[in-house]
Amino acid sequence: MLKRFIIPIVLFLIGIGFYILGALFKILHWGFGFRNAPNLLIIASLFQLLAISLAILKLLKIYKRKN
């Protein structure tokens, strides 16, 4: 059953990585063109939102199959 959730888990972990990178950029006041802290944090939020949405959809599919 865990194999069904590989894609949402990977997307969520990528989002966490972007959050850590965005926080690092914000703390150290780094910015390289479009790669600045707010953009990285927005990208992280979008990755995590997509991962959570996919996981919810997969859970709903599993629930509908059992009923």
Contacts in CASP RR format, 6 or more apart in sequence:
PFRMAT RR
TARGET T0000
AUTHOR 0000-0000-0000
METHOD contacts of the structure
MODEL  1
MLKRFIIPIVLFLIGIGFYILGALFKILHWGFGFRNAPNLLIIASLFQLL
AISLAILKLLKIYKRKN
1 62 0 8 1.000
4 58 0 8 1.000
4 62 0 8 1.000
5 55 0 8 1.000
5 58 0 8 1.000
7 51 0 8 1.000
7 54 0 8 1.000
8 51 0 8 1.000
8 52 0 8 1.000
8 54 0 8 1.000
8 55 0 8 1.000
8 58 0 8 1.000
9 51 0 8 1.000
10 51 0 8 1.000
11 47 0 8 1.000
11 48 0 8 1.000
11 50 0 8 1.000
11 51 0 8 1.000
11 54 0 8 1.000
12 47 0 8 1.000
12 48 0 8 1.000
12 51 0 8 1.000
12 52 0 8 1.000
14 47 0 8 1.000
15 43 0 8 1.000
15 44 0 8 1.000
15 47 0 8 1.000
15 48 0 8 1.000
15 51 0 8 1.000
16 44 0 8 1.000
16 48 0 8 1.000
17 44 0 8 1.000
18 40 0 8 1.000
18 41 0 8 1.000
18 43 0 8 1.000
18 44 0 8 1.000
18 47 0 8 1.000
19 40 0 8 1.000
19 41 0 8 1.000
19 44 0 8 1.000
19 48 0 8 1.000
21 40 0 8 1.000
21 44 0 8 1.000
22 37 0 8 1.000
22 40 0 8 1.000
22 41 0 8 1.000
22 44 0 8 1.000
23 37 0 8 1.000
23 41 0 8 1.000
24 30 0 8 1.000
25 31 0 8 1.000
25 35 0 8 1.000
25 36 0 8 1.000
25 37 0 8 1.000
25 40 0 8 1.000
26 37 0 8 1.000
26 41 0 8 1.000
30 36 0 8 1.000
30 37 0 8 1.000
31 37 0 8 1.000
END
